[in-house]
Amino acid sequence: MHRLEENMFRPMISEKPYVAPIEIAKESKFKDYVMADVLTIATSGLKPGQIEDQDHQQYPRVDYLELQRLLNTDILNYSVYEQTNLGELFRRVETQLRSDLYLTLISLLKQGAYPVVFAMSERAGLPYAGLHRLLPGRKRLVSMFHCWSWRQEWVVKRFKLLAAMDSIIVHCQSMKRLLTQLGAPAERVHVIPYSVDQRFFSPDPKGESRPGLIVSVGEVRSRNYGALNQAVDGLPVDLVVAASGRWDAREKDSRFGQRLAGNVKLTRHLGPHELRKLYAQAQFSVVPVYDTVYSAGATTVLESMAMGRAVIAWRSQGLQDYVIDGETGLLVEPDNPGALREAIRYLAAHPAEARRLGENGRQWVEEWLNLDRYVEGLARVLQANLGQE
């Protein structure tokens, strides 16, 4: 069996085989409930015109909106902050706290009508777990973890918050190992690999990459851009860095903090359409993530692979679930600018190899790491909790 095919079925990516993806636009076999049964706390927002972009020419599909096509859900997102002056005040404070308290409080007021509450990140999941135990009429809580920090670990252990979560969704095996070590029952922790909208991020058959152009995308707090800057200095490549984080992120920090090498350009904030164009122009993508237990960098990796672009990344705990070394990209040891430099030099000098890796990455996204499969996985966990109400 080809190495790529072998890795498609490895346990670290899928705990058990999925069924074939269903067509989202059709009536779903999941949707058996008349009333809304799930309150989704979406710790993100929508941009002006995003709902009207029905054919998704300017924006990719949104996971919680696609989930609503499968299950009867009601959604709370960042739009609630814009409705009151108190919400605007909380928005400023929460940027520092990295916890969506206001959104959590609104969800607690509305939870009575729903048997299941789905917190789509730890920003709402942790405060909700702590507060809803104090109220009568406890609801089943499904919480998702995207990130992790020492502060969150302290809060989880101090207040035993994992015990208040009926199901936990994570995006990599290293996070599952961590949470089970902290006391979460293994059967409650579901690994659902993160995804990309493979329809929006897709190769242009008529497009051509620019030889020697490489890109790096992602907020500075999870990237070692200093080492990347050092690695490319003097190489026959042009590096474009989009360091402001995801286009829909609530918090953005693009401070590079050092003198740029002569072949490095720091670009302004990019929307999804502009970001897609940048990937299409690049020969490959570089993701210099710090070694984190969560899957930092997975979004950039998946977008790059979906665009048919090879990936060079540091072998972090949370990211090595997503890059198959030598098949969809190249992995180098973390915080090693020399190894990163050699990988960049090699792939820039071997465009045919870069194309092969990119094509393999696109194949893997199409078959396994796409938005439709991701949303189906979420629906299965929520449906199982609805069955236990």
C-alpha positions as CSV (number, residue, x, y, z in Angstrom):
1,M,0.0,0.0,0.0
2,H,1.2,3.5,-0.8
3,R,2.5,5.4,2.2
4,L,-0.1,8.1,1.8
5,E,-2.9,5.6,1.8
6,E,-1.5,3.9,4.9
7,N,-1.5,7.2,6.8
8,M,-5.1,7.9,5.8
9,F,-6.2,5.0,8.0
10,R,-3.7,5.5,10.9
11,P,-5.4,5.5,14.3
12,M,-4.0,8.9,15.2
13,I,-6.2,10.5,12.6
14,S,-9.4,8.6,12.8
15,E,-10.5,6.7,15.9
16,K,-12.9,4.7,13.7
17,P,-13.8,4.7,10.0
18,Y,-16.4,7.4,8.9
19,V,-19.2,6.5,6.6
20,A,-19.2,8.0,3.2
21,P,-19.8,11.8,3.3
22,I,-23.5,12.8,2.8
23,E,-24.6,15.7,0.6
24,I,-25.0,18.6,2.9
25,A,-27.5,20.4,0.7
26,K,-29.9,17.4,0.8
27,E,-32.2,16.4,3.7
28,S,-29.9,14.9,6.3
29,K,-30.4,11.6,8.0
30,F,-29.3,13.4,11.2
31,K,-32.1,15.9,11.2
32,D,-34.9,13.9,13.0
33,Y,-36.0,16.6,15.5
34,V,-38.7,19.2,15.0
35,M,-37.6,21.8,17.6
36,A,-34.1,23.1,18.0
37,D,-32.3,20.7,20.3
38,V,-28.8,22.1,20.4
39,L,-27.7,25.6,21.4
40,T,-24.4,26.2,19.6
41,I,-22.0,28.8,21.2
42,A,-19.9,29.8,18.3
43,T,-16.9,31.8,19.5
44,S,-16.5,33.6,16.2
45,G,-18.5,36.0,14.0
46,L,-19.6,36.6,10.5
47,K,-18.4,39.4,8.2
48,P,-20.7,41.8,6.4
49,G,-22.1,40.1,3.4
50,Q,-21.0,36.7,4.4
51,I,-24.6,35.3,4.7
52,E,-25.5,36.8,1.3
53,D,-22.5,35.1,-0.3
54,Q,-24.5,32.0,-1.0
55,D,-22.3,30.6,-3.7
56,H,-19.2,31.2,-1.5
57,Q,-17.2,33.2,-3.9
58,Q,-15.8,35.6,-1.3
59,Y,-16.0,33.5,1.9
60,P,-15.6,29.8,2.7
61,R,-18.4,27.9,4.3
62,V,-18.8,28.2,8.1
63,D,-18.7,25.1,10.2
64,Y,-21.6,26.0,12.6
65,L,-23.8,27.0,9.7
66,E,-23.1,23.8,7.9
67,L,-23.8,21.9,11.2
68,Q,-27.2,23.6,11.3
69,R,-28.0,21.9,8.0
70,L,-27.5,18.5,9.7
71,L,-29.1,19.1,13.1
72,N,-31.7,21.5,14.5
73,T,-29.5,24.0,16.2
74,D,-29.8,27.6,17.4
75,I,-26.6,29.7,17.2
76,L,-25.1,32.3,19.5
77,N,-22.1,34.1,18.0
78,Y,-20.2,37.3,18.4
79,S,-23.1,39.3,17.0
80,V,-24.5,39.5,20.5
81,Y,-21.7,41.8,21.6
82,E,-22.9,44.4,19.1
83,Q,-26.4,44.6,20.6
84,T,-25.6,46.3,23.9
85,N,-23.1,48.7,25.3
86,L,-22.3,46.1,28.0
87,G,-21.4,43.7,25.3
88,E,-19.0,46.1,23.7
89,L,-17.4,46.6,27.1
90,F,-17.0,42.9,27.6
91,R,-15.5,42.5,24.2
92,R,-12.5,44.8,25.2
93,V,-12.0,43.1,28.5
94,E,-12.2,39.5,27.2
95,T,-9.5,40.1,24.6
96,Q,-7.1,40.2,27.6
97,L,-8.8,37.4,29.5
98,R,-9.1,35.1,26.5
99,S,-12.4,33.9,27.8
100,D,-15.9,34.8,26.3
101,L,-17.7,35.4,29.5
102,Y,-20.5,37.6,28.0
103,L,-21.3,35.1,25.4
104,T,-21.3,32.4,28.1
105,L,-23.7,34.4,30.3
106,I,-26.1,34.9,27.4
107,S,-26.0,31.2,26.7
108,L,-26.8,30.4,30.3
109,L,-29.9,32.6,30.1
110,K,-31.1,30.8,27.0
111,Q,-30.1,27.2,27.9
112,G,-33.5,26.2,29.3
113,A,-35.0,25.5,25.9
114,Y,-32.2,23.1,24.9
115,P,-31.2,19.6,26.1
116,V,-27.7,20.0,24.7
117,V,-25.3,23.0,24.7
118,F,-22.3,22.9,22.3
119,A,-19.5,25.3,23.2
120,M,-17.3,25.5,20.1
121,S,-14.1,26.5,21.9
122,E,-12.6,26.5,25.3
123,R,-13.2,30.3,25.4
124,A,-16.9,29.5,26.2
125,G,-16.6,25.9,27.2
126,L,-14.5,26.4,30.3
127,P,-16.6,29.3,31.9
128,Y,-19.8,27.5,30.9
129,A,-18.6,24.3,32.6
130,G,-17.8,26.2,35.8
131,L,-21.1,28.2,35.9
132,H,-23.8,25.9,34.7
133,R,-23.1,23.4,37.5
134,L,-24.4,26.1,39.9
135,L,-27.7,26.4,38.2
136,P,-30.7,24.0,38.4
137,G,-31.7,22.0,35.4
138,R,-28.2,20.9,34.2
139,K,-27.9,20.5,30.5
140,R,-25.6,18.1,28.6
141,L,-22.5,20.0,27.6
142,V,-20.3,19.2,24.6
143,S,-17.2,21.3,24.6
144,M,-14.5,21.7,22.0
145,F,-10.9,22.6,22.6
146,H,-8.9,24.5,20.0
147,C,-6.1,25.9,22.1
148,W,-4.4,25.3,25.4
149,S,-2.4,27.3,27.9
150,W,-1.0,27.0,31.4
151,R,-3.8,29.3,32.7
152,Q,-6.4,27.0,31.2
153,E,-4.7,23.9,32.7
154,W,-4.7,25.6,36.1
155,V,-8.4,26.5,35.9
156,V,-9.3,23.0,34.7
157,K,-7.5,21.3,37.5
158,R,-8.5,23.8,40.2
159,F,-12.2,23.6,39.5
160,K,-12.4,20.1,38.1
161,L,-14.1,21.4,34.9
162,L,-13.6,18.3,32.8
163,A,-16.1,16.4,35.0
164,A,-18.8,18.9,34.0
165,M,-18.3,18.1,30.3
166,D,-20.4,15.2,28.9
167,S,-18.4,15.1,25.7
168,I,-15.1,16.8,24.7
169,I,-14.0,17.3,21.1
170,V,-10.3,17.9,20.3
171,H,-8.4,18.1,17.0
172,C,-5.3,16.0,17.6
173,Q,-4.2,12.9,19.6
174,S,-1.8,14.9,21.8
175,M,-4.7,16.9,23.2
176,K,-6.7,13.7,23.9
177,R,-3.7,12.3,25.8
178,L,-3.4,15.5,27.8
179,L,-7.0,15.7,28.8
180,T,-7.2,12.0,29.8
181,Q,-4.1,12.6,32.0
182,L,-6.0,15.4,33.6
183,G,-8.9,13.1,34.4
184,A,-11.3,13.1,31.5
185,P,-12.6,9.6,30.7
186,A,-11.1,8.5,27.4
187,E,-14.5,7.5,26.0
188,R,-15.7,11.1,26.4
189,V,-12.8,12.6,24.4
190,H,-13.4,12.5,20.7
191,V,-10.6,13.3,18.2
192,I,-12.2,15.0,15.2
193,P,-9.4,16.3,12.9
194,Y,-9.8,19.9,11.9
195,S,-10.9,20.7,8.4
196,V,-10.9,23.2,5.5
197,D,-13.6,24.1,3.1
198,Q,-12.2,22.2,0.1
199,R,-14.6,23.9,-2.3
200,F,-13.5,27.4,-1.5
201,F,-9.8,26.5,-1.1
202,S,-9.1,24.6,-4.3
203,P,-6.5,24.7,-7.0
204,D,-7.1,26.8,-10.1
205,P,-6.5,24.5,-13.1
206,K,-5.4,27.6,-15.1
207,G,-3.2,29.1,-12.3
208,E,0.5,28.9,-12.1
209,S,2.7,29.3,-9.0
210,R,5.6,31.7,-9.1
211,P,8.9,29.8,-8.7
212,G,10.7,30.8,-5.5
213,L,7.7,32.4,-3.9
214,I,6.8,30.9,-0.5
215,V,4.3,32.0,2.1
216,S,3.8,31.8,5.8
217,V,0.4,32.5,7.4
218,G,-0.6,32.7,11.1
219,E,-0.7,34.9,14.1
220,V,2.7,35.6,15.8
221,R,1.7,34.1,19.2
222,S,1.9,30.6,17.8
223,R,4.7,31.1,15.2
224,N,8.5,31.4,15.5
225,Y,8.9,34.0,12.8
226,G,12.3,35.0,14.0
227,A,13.7,31.6,13.2
228,L,11.9,31.6,9.8
229,N,13.4,35.0,9.0
230,Q,16.8,33.7,9.9
231,A,16.3,30.5,7.9
232,V,15.4,32.3,4.6
233,D,17.9,35.1,4.9
234,G,20.1,35.0,1.7
235,L,18.2,32.1,0.1
236,P,17.1,32.5,-3.5
237,V,13.4,32.7,-2.5
238,D,10.9,35.5,-1.7
239,L,8.9,35.0,1.5
240,V,5.6,36.7,2.1
241,V,4.4,36.6,5.7
242,A,0.7,37.2,6.6
243,A,1.2,37.4,10.4
244,S,-2.2,38.9,11.4
245,G,-3.8,35.5,12.0
246,R,-7.0,34.2,10.5
247,W,-9.2,36.5,8.6
248,D,-12.1,35.9,11.0
249,A,-10.1,35.8,14.3
250,R,-11.2,38.1,17.1
251,E,-7.7,38.8,18.2
252,K,-5.0,39.8,15.8
253,D,-1.3,40.6,16.3
254,S,1.0,41.2,13.4
255,R,4.0,42.6,15.2
256,F,7.0,40.9,13.7
257,G,9.4,42.4,16.3
258,Q,12.6,42.3,14.3
259,R,14.4,43.5,11.2
260,L,13.2,41.7,8.1
261,A,15.6,39.9,5.8
262,G,15.9,41.4,2.4
263,N,13.8,38.7,0.8
264,V,11.0,38.9,3.3
265,K,7.8,40.9,3.0
266,L,5.3,41.4,5.7
267,T,1.8,41.8,4.1
268,R,-1.2,43.6,5.4
269,H,-4.3,41.8,6.7
270,L,-5.7,39.5,4.1
271,G,-9.3,38.5,3.6
272,P,-10.2,34.9,2.6
273,H,-10.3,35.7,-1.2
274,E,-6.9,37.5,-1.0
275,L,-5.5,34.7,1.1
276,R,-6.6,32.1,-1.5
277,K,-4.9,34.1,-4.2
278,L,-1.7,34.2,-2.2
279,Y,-1.6,30.4,-1.7
280,A,-2.3,30.0,-5.5
281,Q,0.8,32.1,-6.4
282,A,3.1,30.4,-3.9
283,Q,5.3,27.4,-4.7
284,F,4.9,26.1,-1.1
285,S,4.0,27.1,2.4
286,V,6.1,27.2,5.6
287,V,4.5,26.8,9.0
288,P,7.1,27.5,11.8
289,V,4.8,26.7,14.7
290,Y,6.0,26.4,18.3
291,D,5.9,22.9,19.8
292,T,2.3,23.0,21.2
293,V,0.1,20.2,22.5
294,Y,-2.8,21.6,20.5
295,S,-2.9,21.7,16.7
296,A,-1.6,25.3,16.2
297,G,-1.0,25.8,12.5
298,A,-3.5,23.2,11.3
299,T,-5.7,25.8,9.5
300,T,-2.7,27.1,7.5
301,V,-1.6,23.5,6.7
302,L,-5.0,22.5,5.5
303,E,-5.6,25.6,3.4
304,S,-2.2,25.1,1.8
305,M,-2.8,21.4,1.1
306,A,-6.3,22.2,-0.2
307,M,-4.8,24.6,-2.7
308,G,-2.4,21.9,-3.8
309,R,0.6,23.4,-2.1
310,A,3.3,21.5,-0.3
311,V,3.9,22.3,3.4
312,I,7.1,22.6,5.4
313,A,6.4,22.6,9.1
314,W,8.0,22.1,12.4
315,R,7.2,18.7,14.0
316,S,5.0,20.0,16.8
317,Q,3.0,17.6,19.0
318,G,-0.3,18.9,17.7
319,L,0.6,19.4,14.0
320,Q,2.2,16.1,13.2
321,D,-1.3,14.5,12.9
322,Y,-1.8,16.6,9.8
323,V,1.4,16.5,7.8
324,I,2.7,13.2,6.5
325,D,6.5,13.7,6.3
326,G,7.6,13.0,2.8
327,E,4.1,12.6,1.4
328,T,2.1,15.8,1.9
329,G,5.0,17.9,3.2
330,L,8.2,18.0,5.1
331,L,8.6,18.0,8.9
332,V,11.7,19.4,10.6
333,E,12.6,19.5,14.3
334,P,11.1,22.4,16.2
335,D,13.2,25.6,16.8
336,N,15.9,24.5,14.4
337,P,16.5,27.3,11.9
338,G,19.3,25.3,10.2
339,A,17.0,22.3,9.5
340,L,14.3,24.7,8.3
341,R,16.7,26.4,6.0
342,E,17.8,23.2,4.4
343,A,14.2,22.0,3.9
344,I,13.3,25.3,2.2
345,R,16.4,25.2,0.1
346,Y,15.6,21.7,-1.0
347,L,12.0,22.2,-1.9
348,A,12.7,25.5,-3.8
349,A,15.3,23.6,-5.9
350,H,13.0,20.7,-6.6
351,P,9.7,22.1,-8.0
352,A,8.5,18.7,-9.2
353,E,8.8,17.3,-5.6
354,A,6.9,20.4,-4.3
355,R,4.1,19.6,-6.9
356,R,4.0,16.0,-5.9
357,L,3.6,16.8,-2.2
358,G,1.0,19.4,-3.0
359,E,-1.1,17.0,-5.1
360,N,-0.9,14.4,-2.3
361,G,-2.0,17.0,0.2
362,R,-5.0,18.0,-2.0
363,Q,-6.0,14.3,-2.3
364,W,-5.8,13.8,1.5
365,V,-8.0,16.9,2.1
366,E,-10.6,15.8,-0.5
367,E,-10.9,12.3,1.0
368,W,-10.4,12.9,4.8
369,L,-9.8,16.4,6.1
370,N,-12.6,18.4,4.4
371,L,-15.4,20.4,6.0
372,D,-18.2,18.0,5.1
373,R,-16.6,15.1,7.0
374,Y,-15.7,17.4,9.9
375,V,-19.3,18.6,10.3
376,E,-20.5,15.1,10.1
377,G,-18.2,14.1,13.0
378,L,-19.5,17.0,15.1
379,A,-23.1,15.9,14.3
380,R,-22.4,12.3,15.5
381,V,-21.2,13.5,18.9
382,L,-24.1,15.9,19.3
383,Q,-26.6,13.2,18.2
384,A,-25.2,10.8,20.7
385,N,-25.7,13.3,23.5
386,L,-29.3,14.0,22.3
387,G,-29.9,10.3,22.6
388,Q,-28.9,10.4,26.3
389,E,-31.0,13.4,27.4
